[in-house]
Amino acid sequence: MVDFEKVHGLKYLLFGSLYLSEGLMVAITTVATSLYLREQGISIPITTLIVGIVNIPWMLKFIWGPVIDFFIKFGRKTFILFGGALTVSCMVLASFISPNSSLILFTFLIFLSHVGIGFVDVSADAWAIDVSTDKNRGKINGSMFAGQYAAWAIGAALYPIIGTQYGYQFVYLINALIILCILLFPLITKEVIKGKIKEKILPLVTREFKTKTVLLITLFSPLVFMNEGIMSFIIPIYMRDGLGLSDVEVGFIAMILPVFLAVGSLFGGVITDKIGRKPALYLFISFNILCTASLIVADSWWRLSILYAMIGFLMGGHSTVSCALFMDVTNPKIGATQYGIFTGIANVGLNGAGMITGTLAVSLGFARTFLYAAWVFGPALLVLHFIQIKKEGKEF
């Protein structure tokens, strides 16, 4: 077994690789599955609805978290391996199902694959909370999101090529194989289980969520991620149906967003550990509002590419900082549960906004949908103003 406490930088590689598997699933749903369903003649509103449905497990982290904390004596790694195995098996089965003839079964298998990756996500988060400190939490979150976005970028570029050349069903087999290889890293990594006694989860959760700061962060979490949901769901469809680009062209341009998300995540992790959470969030969110609204003039592939890169960088920054903020106020005794609630509710905002994006685009047009995506940051900034975090006498 490899002990990452004795190898400098190994923890960043471990958590980055685990989030890499999550990024592959994002690419599968927001890019490959969207294009696959449109290829099969599924309408835009139904396509975004299905993508939203299969992402629902990301909203249910408040369920996976207590399970992981209740069986804490088995450690975090056990549930990472369980979740990964579930994802791999469902991906393999989905590769044999045609959505055109069995849309419900296809959707159900992709849904279950996200249940598995949800266990990977919540377990990795809890493990990161166990081994991180205020001084490196931003950088750990940066490595995690960088891994996720890097995989998203690779998948966004390669999966449409594979899908158009060999069929999209083959994409799901490739995805399963890659995730299976990723699971080898935690398998050989030593985990020191710090808490072997079952905690009384409900009283601790109730106590934590009675505080003003925790309640405000709970409200802030879905609001700050709504923009990401709209962007990730609608942009691939906008490129295909609004700009008339081919699937391969869509894939390569879609890759721009996660590439710059990764860069922004690393930058955000470093800068928030230096200047604090709230100042960093104000900086990233304010510029993202301007860039998102500017998409109304993105009537060519190159204009879209430039704005997409800027949005990705800023989105990666505020996502990393937001999650570092969630970790700051999370009680390690219920790390999987409390952090799972924060991020689960965040995914309600992300996924909920994404699910209605197709309907918005059909009803209002792409331009007004982009303006709506910029507007949703307003309530997030309002709530952020009232959040007060104190660390060592300074606002954090």
N, C-alpha and C positions, 0 to 999 in steps of 0.2 A: 504493500500500500504506500502511496505517495502522501506525505504530510505537507500540505501547502503552507503551514505555519513556519516550516523550516526552509522553504524555497521562496526567495523574494519574488514577488510579482505573480506567483502561481495562482493565487486566489482570483486575480483579475482575469486570468485565462480561463479558469474554471467557470466563473459566473458568466463571462462573456460567451463561452461555448454553449452554456445552457440556454442563454437568451438567443443564441444563434438558431437553435431549433425552433424557437417561437417565431423568429423572423421568417423562417421558411414557411410556417403555417400562415403568416400574414400574406406572403407572396402567393401562396396557393389560393387563398380566399379572395383577396382584393384584386388580384391580377389574373391568375390562371383560371380560376373558377368563373370570374366575371366574363372573361373572353369566351370560355368554353360554353357557358349558358347562352350568351348572345349568338355564338356560332350555331347552337342548337335551335335558335329561333325563339328563345325565351325573352319576353318583353323587358324593357329597362326597369320599370317599377318592381316586377317580380324578381328580376335578377338581384337588385339591391336588397330586396326583402329577404331573399334566400341567404345572401351573404351575411345579412344581419342576424338571421335565425341561427346559422351555424356558429356565429360568434357569441351567442348568448352565454355559453359556459364561462366566458371571461367576466360576465356580470355576477356569476355565482361563486365568486371567491370566498364569500362569507360562509359558504357551505364547506368547501374544500379545506379552508383554514382551520376551523374547529376540529375536523377529523384528524388533521396532521398534528395539531397541538394536543389533542386527547391521547393519541398514541405516540407521544413524544419519546417514549422509551425506545422506540424503533428508529429514532433519528429522522433527519430530513431526507437523507439519501435514498432510503427505502421507497419513499413516495415518488421521488424523482424517477427511479427505475420503473415503478409500477405505471406511472403516468406515461412515460416514454413508450413502454411496451403496448399500452392501449392505443396510443396514437399510431404507432407503426402498423399494428394489426388492422386498424380501421382504414388506414390509407391503402393498404394492400387490397382489402375487400372493395373499397370504392373504385379502384382501378378496373374492376370487372363489371361495374354498373353504368349503364347509359342513362344520363338524366332525362333524355328525351322520352324514354319508355318507362323509367322508374324514378321519377323525380323525388318522390317522398323517401324512398329507400336510400337514394344517393345523398340526399340532404341529411338524413338521419346518421349515416356513417361519417360524414364530414363533421356533423355535430359531436358525435362521440369522440372523434379524433381530437377535437378541441377540449373536450372534458379531460382527456389524457394530458394534453399540453397545459391545461389549467393546473393540474396537480404538479407538473414540472415547475411551472411559474411560481406558484405559491410556496412550494417547498424550497425553491432556490432563493426566493425573497427572505424566507424565515432563516435559512442558513446564512445568508448575507448579513442579516441583522445580528445573528449570534456572533459573528466574527469581525464585524466592522466597528469603527469608532467615529466620533464627530469629525475627526481629522482626515479620515479616508473614505467616508461614506459617499461623498460626492463623486470621488474618482471611481469607486466600485460601481455606483450607478451608471457612471459614464461608460465603463467597460461593458456593463450589461446591455445598455441600450445601443452601444456601438456594435456589439455582436448581433443584436436583433436586427438593426437596420442594415448591416452589411449583408446578412443573409437575405433580407428582404430585397436588397438591390440585386444580388446575384440571381435570386429566383425570378424577380421581375424581368430581368433581361433574358435568362436562359429558358424559362418555362414556356413562354410563347413560341420560341424557336423550336423547342422539342415538341410542343403541342401541334404546331403547323406541319412539322416534318413527319412525326411518328404517331400523332394523335394525342389528345390531352389526357386520355386514360393512362398513357405511359408516364406522364408527369407525376401522377400520384405514386407510382412504383418507385421512381427516382427519389421522390421526397421521403418516402418511408426508409429507403436504404441509407440516405444521408443521416437522418435522425437516429437510426440504429447505430451508426458509427459514432455519433456524438455521445451516445450513452456510455461508451467505453471509458470516457474521461472520468465521470463521477464514480463509475464502477471500481476504478483502481485508486481513487482518492480516499484518504483516511478522513473519517469524520469523528471528531470528539464530541460526544453527546453531553452537553452541559446541563441539561435539565432532564432527569429521568423520572421525576415525580409528576404525576398527572395534576395539573392545576384545575381549580374550580373555575372553568372558563367564563361562565355566565356572570358571576359576581364581578370578576375583573373587567369584563367588557362593559358591564353596566356602569362601573365606577369611572372607567376611562372616558366613556361617552357622555358623562354628565358635565365634563369640563367645557368651558366656553371655547377654548382654543381648538379642542378636538372636534367639537360640533361645527365650528366655522370651516375647518379643514375638510370635514366630511361634505359640507355644502360646496366648497370650492372645487373639490376633486372632479365631479362630473362636468362642471362648467368649463374648466380649463382644457378639457380633452374633447369637447364637442367639435371644435374646428378641425382637429385631426381626423375625426370620424368622417366629416363631410368631405374633406380633401381626399382621403385615401379611397373612399367609395366612388366619388364622382369623376375624378380626373381621368382614370383609364377609360371610362365610358365617354367622357367629353372628347378625348383624343380620337376615339373610334367613330363616334356618331356626330360630334361637333366639328372636328377638323378633318375627318375622312381618312385617318391614317390606318395602315395595315396593322395586324396583330403584332408582327415583329417590330415595326416602328413604335407601336404603343409600348411594347416591352422595354425597348432601349431607353425611351424617354421616361417611362415610369421608374426606371432604375435611378434616375437623377435624384428623386425625392429621398429614398433611403440612404443613398451615398452621403448626401449632405446632412441627413438626420444623424448618421454616425459621427460625422465631423462635429456637428453641433452638440451632440451628446458629450463627446470628450471635452470640448471647449466649455460647455456648461458645467460639467463636473468639476473642472479646475477652477473656473471663475467663482462658482458659488461657494466653494470652500475658502475662498479669499475674501469676497465682499459680502457674503451672507445670502440667505434665501430670497427675501423679499426684493432687495435691490436687483438681483439677477432676474427675477420673474418680471418685474416692471420693464426692464430693458428688453428682454426677449419678446414679451407679449406685445408691447407697444409697436415695435418694428414689424411684427407678424401681422398686425391689423392692417398696416399700410400695404404690405406686400400681397396679402390675400385680396384686399379690395382692388388692387391693381390688375388682378386676373381678368377684369372686364375688358381689358385691351389686349389680352393674349389670344389674338386671332390668327397666329401662325405658330409653327412648331418651335421656332427659335425664341420667340417672345415667351411662350409658355415655359420653355426649358430654363430660361434665365430666372423667371419668377419662381418656378418650381424649386430651383436650387436654393434660392434665398429663403423661401418658405421652409424648406427642409432643414436648413441650418438653424433657423430660429425655433422651429418646432422641436427639433432635437434638444436644443438648449433648455426650453421651458419644461419639456417632459422630464428630463433628468433632474432639474432643480425641484420640480414638484414632487417627484418620488423620493428625493433626498429629504424634503420637508416631511413627507409622510413617515419616513423612517425615524426622523428626529423625535416625533411625539409617540412612537409606537412602544408599548411596554414589551420588552423581550420575553417576558413570561407567556405572553399570548401573541408572539410575533407573527405567526402564520395567520391567526384570526384577525387581529386588529389591522395589520397591513393589508390583509386580504380584503377586509371591508373597504378600506380606503381605495384600493385599486379596483375592486369589484364595482364600486359605485362610480369610479372614474370611467370604467368601461361601459356602464349604463349610459353615461353621457356620450362617449365616443361611438358606441354601437347604435344607440338610440337615434342619434343625429344622422348617422350613416344610413340607417334603415329607411328613413323618410326622404333621403336625398334624391332618389330616383323620381319619386312623386313630385318633389319640389322642382326638379329640373324640367319635368314634363309640363307642370302647371305654370311655372314662372319663367322658365328659360334658364340657360346656364349662367348668364351674366348676373341675374338677380340672386341666384343660388350662391354665387361667389360673394356677393355683398352680404348676404345673410350669414355666411361663414365668418366674415370679418366682424359682423355685429355681435355674434355670440360671445366674443371676448369681453364685451362691456360688463355684463354681470359678474364675470370672473374677477375683473379688476376691482369692482366694488366690494366684493367679499374679501379679497386679498387685503384691502385697506384696513379692515378691522381685525385681521389676524395678527396677534402679537406673540412672538416666540422669544424667550430670553435664555441665553446661554452665557454663563460666566459674566453676567452683567451687561451683555451687549445684545442688541437685536440680531437674531439669527435668520 
